[in-house]
Amino acid sequence: MNCELFCTFARIMRKIFAITALLYLLALHATAQPFIPKQEMRAVWLTVIGGIDWPRTLATDEASMRRQQQDLCNILDQLKAANTNVVLMHTRVRASMIYPSNIEPWCEYLTGKTGKSPGYDPLQFCIDECHKRGMQCHAWVVTLPVGKWNSAATKQLRQKMPNVIRKIGDEGYMNPERPETAEYLARICREITERYDIDGIHLDYIRYPETWKITVPRDQGRRNITHIVRAIRDAVKSVKPWVMYSCSPIGKFDDLTRFSSKGWNAYSKVCQDAQGWLRDGLMDALFPMMYFRGDHFYPFAIDWHQHTSGRIVAGGLGTYMLDKRQQDWPLDEVRRQMNVLRSHGLGHAHFRSKFFTDNTKGIYDFCTNEFDRYPALVPPMTWEHSEVPEAPAKLTVNGNLLTWTAVPARESYTLYNIYASEQSPVNVDDPRNLIATRVMGTSLHIQSSTPRHYAVTALDRYGNESAACQDADIPVVTRPTAVTPTVQLLPCDGQTVTVPAGFEQAEYLVVETMQETIIATYANKQQIDVSQLPKGYYRLKTLTAQGITRHIGYFVR
């Protein structure tokens, strides 16, 4: 072997060794549970198209409308139990809406017919129900795709904007090179922001379609897409600057020095300058669609981490890939990815809701009972506003009722986070002490079988949290009125609860506090381990894959 050939061989071997070492370290890093973050984006995409996540029932009369609403509540209950803090709700589906818009017609997937009202406002309903559960609701807006060329909604848009809608195959797309596209999409997002107490506007497909024959230079293509991003941002932020503005770019930003994107990336392929949008202050958050494995995931996750520009990035997880009809990934694949994302300070978002709440390969159990066992706050948008609100005052405990003095709202309204601990003062930096998030109002009903201390903080609409107001004394605890000595309790030795016969048909068991907050979920079996629950009174219920619950009984831990 001559010297030149030997040197070339040595360089190749060094690269192979470096790549192998990197992947080994990443995998090793992912085997241990990282620290528990208090602030972390934990989102789920909730899809409306085709009813594949929701709705499962078309709203054609009063009864079916109520079933549709209950189905959504059941999904949100499961997401809350898994400590999800952001629901990305499909709002503009394909040139159609899930709310009564003045711009585009009702979505057909609500009723079976484009333009037909379901008898209520699903977007308002979802926002209200998310807020009741302490979760944010972001309006997920599909931008350039408008659906099948001959669909009712697309035909209406083609009639309004005949020179803007382009046909590719049997699909219609808004032309990103026409100025009317930016104006139209900005008008839609302004309408949503003005009319609803939304927490975020989330753009999907804000890029050139991969089947589009791009004839302009790539730099110009990126300027075209960025022009739309800027127009929408200006429309949203001019109305409500605290609304989080985000999008879901392709999961690989561009080719890396040692890792190729294999021709599928945001920047070079579809003119999506997502990292530039963070750097230039055009976006508050990104949810890159990282539905890949191995060296198609880990190096690109690190690249996103290195280019957050101090803003929020949550890796989009290919949770649907766990399904046998998809790629049949093992659960360990997603577990490792979640650990790596967290170890680099990135959040996570599941695509999509049904695969997550159906507990595909055990992903829901893993998140609920292990990885996301404790709540987390959505990271604050300090680049928009960084001044923390005043701390609440006069926190008092009267039996089962916590009350405190309101904090004046600077913009919109003030929310509150509640913490509890047997130690005083309560450590509000420990997410294990967080018992309620984004509480609206100045009181909260609580239940506990042991004396605990409490603390309350104020939260503004940007996510900035105040200093804590601590209670002065150990509260006097009363027994929950829902459980009295005359109630027959389920057998519990402090470690396990025995489930009586007759409840075997349900897939899951859920444990609720006495204020009906789900704190643990288990696969249905005769005995469940409750040794990690705080001491107290609890309610045990069944939960089916369809979201139907049934009361079993109460127990004392």
C-alpha positions as CSV (number, residue, x, y, z in Angstrom):
1,M,0.0,0.0,0.0
2,N,1.6,3.3,-1.1
3,C,1.7,6.3,1.3
4,E,-1.1,8.3,-0.4
5,L,-3.5,5.4,-0.3
6,F,-2.6,4.6,3.3
7,C,-3.3,8.2,4.3
8,T,-6.6,8.2,2.5
9,F,-7.5,4.9,4.3
10,A,-6.5,6.4,7.7
11,R,-8.7,9.5,7.1
12,I,-11.7,7.3,6.2
13,M,-11.2,5.1,9.3
14,R,-10.9,8.2,11.6
15,K,-14.2,9.5,10.2
16,I,-15.9,6.1,10.7
17,F,-14.5,6.0,14.3
18,A,-15.7,9.5,15.0
19,I,-19.2,8.8,13.7
20,T,-19.4,5.5,15.6
21,A,-18.2,7.2,18.8
22,L,-20.8,10.0,18.4
23,L,-23.7,7.6,18.0
24,Y,-22.4,5.4,20.9
25,L,-22.2,8.4,23.2
26,L,-25.7,9.6,22.1
27,A,-27.1,6.1,22.8
28,L,-25.3,5.9,26.1
29,H,-26.5,9.3,27.0
30,A,-30.1,8.2,26.3
31,T,-30.0,5.2,28.6
32,A,-30.1,7.2,31.8
33,Q,-33.0,9.4,32.8
34,P,-31.9,13.0,32.6
35,F,-32.9,15.6,35.1
36,I,-36.5,16.6,35.5
37,P,-37.1,20.0,33.9
38,K,-39.5,22.5,35.3
39,Q,-39.8,24.2,31.9
40,E,-40.2,22.1,28.8
41,M,-42.4,22.1,25.7
42,R,-44.5,18.9,25.6
43,A,-46.9,19.1,22.7
44,V,-49.2,16.8,20.7
45,W,-50.6,17.4,17.2
46,L,-54.4,16.8,17.2
47,T,-55.4,16.0,13.7
48,V,-58.9,16.7,12.3
49,I,-58.4,15.7,8.6
50,G,-60.4,12.6,7.9
51,G,-61.3,12.3,11.6
52,I,-58.1,10.3,12.1
53,D,-57.6,11.7,15.6
54,W,-60.9,13.6,16.1
55,P,-63.8,13.8,15.6
56,R,-64.8,10.2,15.7
57,T,-68.5,11.2,15.3
58,L,-70.0,13.5,12.7
59,A,-72.1,16.2,14.3
60,T,-75.4,15.9,12.5
61,D,-77.8,16.5,15.4
62,E,-77.8,17.5,19.0
63,A,-76.9,14.0,20.3
64,S,-74.0,13.5,17.9
65,M,-72.7,17.0,18.5
66,R,-72.5,16.1,22.3
67,R,-70.7,12.9,21.5
68,Q,-68.2,14.8,19.4
69,Q,-67.6,17.2,22.2
70,Q,-67.3,14.4,24.7
71,D,-64.8,12.6,22.5
72,L,-62.6,15.7,22.5
73,C,-62.8,16.1,26.2
74,N,-61.8,12.4,26.7
75,I,-58.7,13.0,24.5
76,L,-57.8,16.2,26.4
77,D,-58.2,14.3,29.7
78,Q,-55.7,11.7,28.5
79,L,-53.3,14.4,27.3
80,K,-53.5,16.2,30.6
81,A,-52.9,13.0,32.5
82,A,-49.7,12.6,30.5
83,N,-48.6,16.1,31.5
84,T,-48.9,17.5,28.0
85,N,-48.9,21.3,28.1
86,V,-49.6,22.3,24.5
87,V,-52.3,21.0,22.2
88,L,-51.7,21.8,18.5
89,M,-55.3,21.9,17.3
90,H,-56.0,21.4,13.6
91,T,-57.8,24.7,12.8
92,R,-57.4,25.4,9.1
93,V,-57.5,22.0,7.6
94,R,-57.6,22.2,3.8
95,A,-59.0,25.6,2.8
96,S,-61.7,25.1,5.5
97,M,-62.1,25.8,9.1
98,I,-63.2,24.3,12.4
99,Y,-64.7,27.6,13.5
100,P,-67.3,30.0,11.8
101,S,-64.9,32.0,9.7
102,N,-65.7,35.0,7.5
103,I,-63.0,33.9,5.1
104,E,-63.3,30.1,4.5
105,P,-66.1,27.5,4.9
106,W,-66.7,25.0,7.7
107,C,-64.5,21.9,7.5
108,E,-66.3,18.8,6.1
109,Y,-64.8,16.5,8.6
110,L,-67.0,18.0,11.4
111,T,-70.3,17.2,9.7
112,G,-69.6,15.3,6.5
113,K,-70.4,18.3,4.4
114,T,-68.3,21.4,3.6
115,G,-69.8,24.6,4.8
116,K,-72.2,22.9,7.3
117,S,-72.1,24.1,10.9
118,P,-71.7,21.4,13.6
119,G,-74.0,23.4,15.9
120,Y,-71.2,24.8,18.0
121,D,-67.7,26.4,17.7
122,P,-65.1,23.6,18.0
123,L,-62.2,25.9,18.2
124,Q,-63.7,27.9,21.1
125,F,-64.7,24.7,22.7
126,C,-61.2,23.3,22.5
127,I,-59.6,26.4,23.8
128,D,-62.0,26.5,26.8
129,E,-61.4,22.8,27.6
130,C,-57.6,23.1,27.3
131,H,-57.6,26.1,29.6
132,K,-59.8,24.3,32.1
133,R,-57.1,21.6,32.3
134,G,-54.2,24.1,32.5
135,M,-53.0,23.4,28.9
136,Q,-52.2,25.8,26.1
137,C,-54.1,25.6,22.8
138,H,-52.4,26.6,19.6
139,A,-54.3,27.0,16.3
140,W,-52.6,24.7,13.8
141,V,-52.9,26.3,10.4
142,V,-52.1,24.4,7.2
143,T,-50.8,27.1,4.8
144,L,-50.1,26.3,1.2
145,P,-52.0,23.0,0.5
146,V,-55.7,23.5,0.0
147,G,-56.9,20.0,-0.7
148,K,-58.1,18.0,-3.7
149,W,-58.5,20.1,-6.8
150,N,-62.2,19.3,-7.2
151,S,-63.1,19.4,-3.5
152,A,-65.8,21.8,-2.5
153,A,-63.5,24.0,-0.4
154,T,-60.8,24.1,-3.0
155,K,-63.3,25.1,-5.7
156,Q,-64.5,28.0,-3.6
157,L,-61.0,29.2,-3.1
158,R,-60.1,28.8,-6.8
159,Q,-63.1,31.0,-7.7
160,K,-61.9,33.7,-5.2
161,M,-58.3,33.5,-6.2
162,P,-58.1,31.9,-9.7
163,N,-54.5,33.1,-10.4
164,V,-53.1,32.0,-7.0
165,I,-54.1,28.3,-6.8
166,R,-51.9,25.9,-8.7
167,K,-52.6,22.3,-9.5
168,I,-50.0,19.6,-8.9
169,G,-51.4,16.1,-9.6
170,D,-54.9,16.2,-8.2
171,E,-54.0,18.6,-5.4
172,G,-54.3,22.4,-5.1
173,Y,-51.6,24.7,-3.6
174,M,-51.4,28.4,-2.9
175,N,-48.6,29.9,-5.0
176,P,-45.9,31.2,-2.6
177,E,-44.6,33.5,-5.3
178,R,-47.8,35.5,-5.5
179,P,-48.1,38.4,-3.0
180,E,-51.8,37.6,-2.5
181,T,-50.8,34.4,-0.8
182,A,-49.1,36.1,2.1
183,E,-51.9,38.7,2.4
184,Y,-54.6,36.0,2.5
185,L,-52.9,33.7,5.0
186,A,-52.1,36.7,7.2
187,R,-55.8,37.7,7.1
188,I,-56.8,34.2,8.3
189,C,-54.3,34.2,11.2
190,R,-55.3,37.7,12.2
191,E,-59.0,36.6,12.3
192,I,-58.1,33.7,14.6
193,T,-56.0,35.8,16.9
194,E,-58.6,38.6,17.1
195,R,-61.6,36.4,17.8
196,Y,-60.1,33.8,20.1
197,D,-58.1,33.6,23.3
198,I,-55.6,31.4,21.5
199,D,-52.1,30.7,23.0
200,G,-50.3,30.2,19.8
201,I,-50.5,30.2,16.0
202,H,-48.7,27.2,14.5
203,L,-48.0,27.0,10.7
204,D,-47.8,23.8,8.8
205,Y,-46.4,23.3,5.3
206,I,-44.9,26.8,5.2
207,R,-42.6,25.8,2.3
208,Y,-42.5,24.9,-1.3
209,P,-44.2,21.5,-2.0
210,E,-41.6,18.9,-2.8
211,T,-43.3,18.3,-6.1
212,W,-43.2,22.0,-7.1
213,K,-40.8,22.7,-9.9
214,I,-39.0,25.7,-8.5
215,T,-37.8,27.9,-11.3
216,V,-36.6,30.9,-9.3
217,P,-33.1,30.8,-7.6
218,R,-33.2,29.0,-4.2
219,D,-32.3,32.3,-2.4
220,Q,-35.3,33.9,-4.0
221,G,-37.4,30.9,-3.1
222,R,-36.4,31.2,0.6
223,R,-37.2,35.0,0.4
224,N,-40.7,34.1,-0.9
225,I,-41.5,31.8,2.0
226,T,-39.9,34.2,4.5
227,H,-42.1,37.0,3.2
228,I,-45.2,34.9,4.1
229,V,-43.8,34.1,7.5
230,R,-43.1,37.8,8.2
231,A,-46.6,38.9,7.0
232,I,-48.3,36.4,9.3
233,R,-46.1,37.3,12.2
234,D,-46.9,41.0,11.8
235,A,-50.6,40.3,11.7
236,V,-50.5,38.1,14.8
237,K,-48.1,40.1,17.0
238,S,-49.8,43.4,16.2
239,V,-53.0,42.1,17.8
240,K,-51.6,39.9,20.7
241,P,-47.8,39.9,21.1
242,W,-48.0,37.2,23.7
243,V,-49.4,34.6,21.2
244,M,-46.6,32.1,20.5
245,Y,-45.8,32.0,16.8
246,S,-44.3,28.7,15.5
247,C,-44.1,26.3,12.6
248,S,-43.2,22.6,11.9
249,P,-40.3,22.6,9.4
250,I,-38.7,19.6,7.8
251,G,-36.8,17.6,10.5
252,K,-33.4,18.1,8.9
253,F,-32.5,21.7,8.4
254,D,-29.7,21.1,5.8
255,D,-26.8,18.8,5.1
256,L,-24.3,18.7,7.9
257,T,-20.5,18.4,7.6
258,R,-20.5,14.7,8.3
259,F,-24.1,13.7,7.8
260,S,-26.1,14.1,4.6
261,S,-29.8,14.8,4.6
262,K,-30.1,12.5,1.7
263,G,-31.8,15.2,-0.4
264,W,-34.6,15.9,2.1
265,N,-34.1,19.0,4.1
266,A,-35.8,22.3,4.9
267,Y,-33.2,24.9,3.7
268,S,-32.0,23.6,0.3
269,K,-34.9,21.4,-0.8
270,V,-38.0,23.3,0.0
271,C,-36.7,26.8,0.7
272,Q,-37.6,26.8,4.4
273,D,-35.1,29.0,6.4
274,A,-36.4,27.9,9.8
275,Q,-33.2,28.4,11.8
276,G,-33.0,31.9,10.2
277,W,-36.5,32.7,11.4
278,L,-35.4,32.0,14.9
279,R,-32.2,34.0,14.5
280,D,-34.0,37.0,13.0
281,G,-36.8,37.0,15.5
282,L,-39.6,35.9,13.1
283,M,-40.5,32.8,15.1
284,D,-40.9,32.1,18.8
285,A,-40.7,28.3,18.5
286,L,-40.1,25.4,16.0
287,F,-41.4,21.9,16.0
288,P,-39.2,20.2,13.4
289,M,-40.7,17.0,12.0
290,M,-38.0,14.6,13.0
291,Y,-39.7,11.3,11.9
292,F,-36.4,9.5,11.4
293,R,-34.0,7.0,13.1
294,G,-30.3,6.7,13.8
295,D,-28.0,9.1,12.1
296,H,-31.0,10.7,10.4
297,F,-32.2,11.8,13.8
298,Y,-29.4,12.4,16.4
299,P,-26.9,14.6,14.5
300,F,-29.8,16.8,13.2
301,A,-31.3,17.1,16.7
302,I,-27.9,18.4,17.9
303,D,-28.0,20.8,15.0
304,W,-31.4,22.2,16.0
305,H,-30.0,22.5,19.6
306,Q,-27.0,24.5,18.4
307,H,-29.2,27.0,16.4
308,T,-32.1,27.7,18.8
309,S,-31.0,31.4,19.1
310,G,-32.3,31.3,22.7
311,R,-35.9,30.3,21.5
312,I,-38.0,27.2,21.8
313,V,-37.4,24.0,19.8
314,A,-39.4,20.9,20.4
315,G,-38.5,17.8,18.3
316,G,-41.5,16.3,16.5
317,L,-41.5,12.6,17.3
318,G,-42.6,10.0,14.8
319,T,-44.8,8.3,17.4
320,Y,-47.0,7.0,14.5
321,M,-44.0,5.0,13.4
322,L,-44.5,2.7,16.4
323,D,-47.6,1.4,14.7
324,K,-47.3,-2.0,12.9
325,R,-49.0,-0.6,9.9
326,Q,-46.3,2.1,9.6
327,Q,-42.7,1.3,10.3
328,D,-43.2,-0.9,13.5
329,W,-40.5,0.9,15.4
330,P,-39.7,-0.5,18.9
331,L,-40.6,1.7,21.8
332,D,-36.9,2.0,22.7
333,E,-36.4,4.0,19.6
334,V,-38.7,6.8,20.7
335,R,-37.5,6.5,24.3
336,R,-33.9,7.2,23.2
337,Q,-34.9,10.1,21.1
338,M,-36.9,11.7,23.9
339,N,-33.9,11.3,26.3
340,V,-31.5,12.9,23.8
341,L,-33.9,15.8,23.1
342,R,-34.3,16.5,26.8
343,S,-30.5,16.2,27.5
344,H,-30.0,19.0,25.0
345,G,-32.7,21.2,26.4
346,L,-35.2,20.5,23.6
347,G,-38.9,19.8,24.1
348,H,-40.9,17.1,22.4
349,A,-44.1,16.8,20.3
350,H,-46.0,13.6,19.4
351,F,-47.3,13.1,15.9
352,R,-50.0,12.3,16.4
353,S,-52.6,12.2,19.1
354,K,-54.3,8.9,18.5
355,F,-51.1,6.9,18.3
356,F,-50.1,8.5,21.6
357,T,-53.3,8.1,23.5
358,D,-53.9,4.6,22.1
359,N,-50.7,3.7,24.0
360,T,-49.0,2.3,20.9
361,K,-46.2,0.0,22.0
362,G,-46.6,1.5,25.5
363,I,-45.6,5.1,24.6
364,Y,-48.5,6.6,26.7
365,D,-47.5,4.6,29.7
366,F,-43.9,5.5,29.3
367,C,-44.6,9.2,29.2
368,T,-47.3,9.2,31.9
369,N,-45.6,7.0,34.4
370,E,-41.9,7.7,33.7
371,F,-40.6,10.3,31.4
372,D,-43.2,13.0,31.8
373,R,-44.4,11.9,35.2
374,Y,-44.3,15.4,36.6
375,P,-45.8,18.6,35.1
376,A,-43.7,21.1,33.3
377,L,-44.4,24.8,32.4
378,V,-44.1,26.0,28.8
379,P,-40.8,27.9,28.5
380,P,-41.4,31.7,28.7
381,M,-41.1,34.0,25.7
382,T,-38.6,36.3,27.4
383,W,-37.6,37.9,24.1
384,E,-41.1,39.3,23.8
385,H,-41.3,40.4,27.4
386,S,-39.1,39.5,30.4
387,E,-40.4,41.4,33.4
388,V,-41.9,39.0,35.9
389,P,-45.3,39.8,37.3
390,E,-45.9,40.7,41.0
391,A,-46.2,37.8,43.4
392,P,-49.6,37.0,44.8
393,A,-50.3,37.7,48.4
394,K,-52.3,36.4,51.4
395,L,-52.3,32.8,50.5
396,T,-54.6,31.1,53.0
397,V,-55.8,27.5,53.5
398,N,-59.4,27.0,54.8
399,G,-60.2,23.4,54.9
400,N,-60.0,22.2,51.3
401,L,-59.9,25.7,49.8
402,L,-56.8,27.7,48.8
403,T,-57.3,31.4,48.2
404,W,-54.9,34.2,47.4
405,T,-55.0,37.9,46.4
406,A,-55.1,38.6,42.6
407,V,-52.2,40.1,40.8
408,P,-53.1,43.0,38.4
409,A,-52.9,41.9,34.8
410,R,-50.5,43.7,32.5
411,E,-51.9,42.2,29.4
412,S,-55.0,40.0,28.9
413,Y,-55.1,38.2,32.3
414,T,-53.0,36.6,35.0
415,L,-52.7,32.9,35.6
416,Y,-51.4,31.0,38.7
417,N,-49.3,28.0,39.5
418,I,-49.8,26.0,42.7
419,Y,-47.1,24.1,44.5
420,A,-47.4,21.8,47.6
421,S,-44.9,20.0,49.8
422,E,-44.5,18.6,53.3
423,Q,-41.5,20.9,53.6
424,S,-41.6,24.6,54.3
425,P,-40.9,26.8,52.5
426,V,-42.2,25.0,49.4
427,N,-39.5,24.6,46.8
428,V,-41.1,26.0,43.7
429,D,-38.1,25.1,41.5
430,D,-38.9,21.4,41.9
431,P,-41.5,20.3,39.4
432,R,-42.5,17.4,41.7
433,N,-44.2,20.0,43.9
434,L,-46.3,21.5,41.0
435,I,-49.9,20.4,41.6
436,A,-51.8,22.8,39.4
437,T,-50.8,25.0,36.4
438,R,-52.3,28.0,34.7
439,V,-55.2,28.3,37.2
440,M,-57.7,31.0,36.2
441,G,-59.0,32.8,39.3
442,T,-57.8,33.2,42.8
443,S,-58.9,30.0,44.5
444,L,-58.4,26.2,44.2
445,H,-60.0,23.3,45.9
446,I,-57.4,20.9,47.1
447,Q,-57.4,17.5,48.9
448,S,-54.8,15.9,51.0
449,S,-54.8,13.3,53.8
450,T,-51.6,14.8,55.4
451,P,-50.7,18.3,56.3
452,R,-48.9,20.1,53.5
453,H,-47.5,23.5,52.9
454,Y,-48.6,25.5,49.8
455,A,-47.2,28.2,47.5
456,V,-48.7,30.1,44.7
457,T,-47.0,32.0,41.8
458,A,-48.4,34.4,39.2
459,L,-47.9,33.7,35.5
460,D,-48.3,36.3,32.7
461,R,-49.3,35.5,29.1
462,Y,-45.7,35.3,28.0
463,G,-44.9,32.6,30.5
464,N,-43.0,34.7,33.0
465,E,-43.4,33.4,36.5
466,S,-43.4,35.6,39.7
467,A,-41.8,34.9,43.0
468,A,-43.8,32.6,45.3
469,C,-46.2,33.5,48.0
470,Q,-45.8,30.9,50.7
471,D,-48.5,29.9,53.2
472,A,-47.6,30.8,56.8
473,D,-48.6,27.7,58.7
474,I,-49.3,24.1,58.2
475,P,-52.9,24.0,57.0
476,V,-55.6,22.1,59.0
477,V,-56.6,19.2,56.8
478,T,-60.1,17.9,56.6
479,R,-61.1,14.6,55.3
480,P,-62.5,14.8,51.8
481,T,-66.3,15.0,51.7
482,A,-66.4,12.5,48.9
483,V,-64.9,9.7,51.1
484,T,-66.4,9.2,54.5
485,P,-65.8,6.3,57.0
486,T,-69.0,4.7,55.7
487,V,-67.5,4.2,52.2
488,Q,-66.0,0.8,51.6
489,L,-62.4,1.4,50.5
490,L,-60.5,-0.7,48.1
491,P,-57.8,-2.9,49.7
492,C,-54.5,-1.1,49.9
493,D,-51.5,-2.0,52.0
494,G,-49.7,1.3,51.2
495,Q,-47.8,-0.4,48.3
496,T,-50.4,-2.0,46.1
497,V,-54.1,-1.7,45.4
498,T,-56.2,-4.7,44.7
499,V,-58.7,-4.2,41.9
500,P,-62.0,-6.1,42.4
501,A,-63.4,-8.5,39.8
502,G,-65.7,-7.2,37.1
503,F,-63.5,-4.5,35.5
504,E,-61.3,-6.6,33.3
505,Q,-62.7,-5.3,30.0
506,A,-61.0,-1.9,30.1
507,E,-57.5,-1.4,28.8
508,Y,-56.3,1.0,31.5
509,L,-56.7,2.0,35.1
510,V,-56.4,5.7,36.2
511,V,-55.9,7.2,39.6
512,E,-57.5,10.6,40.4
513,T,-57.1,13.0,43.2
514,M,-60.3,13.9,45.0
515,Q,-60.5,17.1,42.9
516,E,-60.6,14.8,39.8
517,T,-57.1,15.4,38.6
518,I,-55.6,12.3,37.0
519,I,-52.1,11.6,38.4
520,A,-51.3,8.1,37.3
521,T,-52.3,5.6,34.5
522,Y,-51.7,1.9,34.5
523,A,-52.3,-1.1,32.3
524,N,-55.3,-3.0,33.7
525,K,-54.3,-5.7,36.0
526,Q,-55.5,-7.2,39.4
527,Q,-53.0,-5.3,41.5
528,I,-51.3,-1.9,40.8
529,D,-48.2,-0.5,42.4
530,V,-49.1,2.9,44.1
531,S,-46.0,3.1,46.3
532,Q,-44.8,6.2,44.5
533,L,-47.9,8.2,45.0
534,P,-48.0,10.8,47.8
535,K,-50.0,9.7,50.8
536,G,-53.6,10.6,50.5
537,Y,-57.1,9.7,49.4
538,Y,-57.6,8.6,45.7
539,R,-60.3,7.5,43.3
540,L,-59.7,4.5,40.9
541,K,-61.4,4.4,37.6
542,T,-61.2,2.3,34.4
543,L,-60.4,3.9,31.0
544,T,-61.0,2.3,27.6
545,A,-59.1,3.0,24.4
546,Q,-62.2,4.9,23.3
547,G,-61.9,7.3,26.3
548,I,-64.8,5.8,28.3
549,T,-64.3,5.8,32.1
550,R,-66.0,3.8,34.9
551,H,-65.8,4.4,38.6
552,I,-64.2,1.5,40.6
553,G,-63.8,2.9,44.1
554,Y,-61.6,4.9,46.5
555,F,-58.5,3.9,48.4
556,V,-56.1,5.4,50.9
557,R,-52.3,5.4,50.3
